[in-house]
């Protein structure tokens, strides 16, 4: 993930602290899991519509 995406949301953090910042790690994992969940939902939806 590009760190810039978080920099604009959390400008109070300087980029050199990002790699070992627990909040950044938690944020990334939460975001990735929500993206995965969303992709699964889209896949299920496409399967239902396509009849596969």
C-alpha distance (Angstrom), angle and dihedral (degrees) to the residues before:
residue distance angle dihedral
X1 . . .
X2 3.81 . .
X3 3.78 111.0 .
X4 3.80 90.0 -144.4
X5 3.79 89.8 75.3
X6 3.80 89.3 63.6
X7 3.79 95.2 38.5
X8 3.79 92.5 66.4
X9 3.81 90.9 50.1
X10 3.80 95.9 42.8
X11 3.82 107.1 31.5
X12 3.81 92.1 161.3
X13 3.82 89.9 73.8
X14 3.79 117.3 78.7
X15 3.80 113.8 -137.3
X16 3.83 96.1 -120.0
X17 3.83 88.8 66.3
X18 3.76 95.1 50.0
X19 3.80 99.9 87.3
X20 3.80 95.1 64.4
X21 3.78 99.7 26.2
X22 3.83 110.1 124.7
X23 3.80 92.6 -152.7
X24 3.80 90.1 53.7
X25 3.81 91.7 49.0
X26 3.81 92.3 47.7
X27 3.78 90.8 46.7
X28 3.80 91.7 50.8
X29 3.80 94.1 48.3
X30 3.80 91.9 47.2
X31 3.78 91.2 49.2
X32 3.81 93.7 46.2
X33 3.80 92.7 49.1
X34 3.80 91.2 49.5
X35 3.82 89.8 49.3
X36 3.81 90.4 50.3
X37 3.81 90.9 49.0
X38 3.80 90.6 49.3
X39 3.81 91.8 49.9
X40 3.80 90.9 50.4
X41 3.80 90.4 51.8
X42 3.80 91.4 49.8
X43 3.80 91.0 48.8
X44 3.81 92.0 50.3
X45 3.80 89.9 47.7
X46 3.81 92.1 50.6
X47 3.80 91.1 47.5
X48 3.80 91.4 51.2
X49 3.80 92.5 49.4
X50 3.80 95.3 41.7
X51 3.78 93.2 44.6
X52 3.81 91.8 -131.1
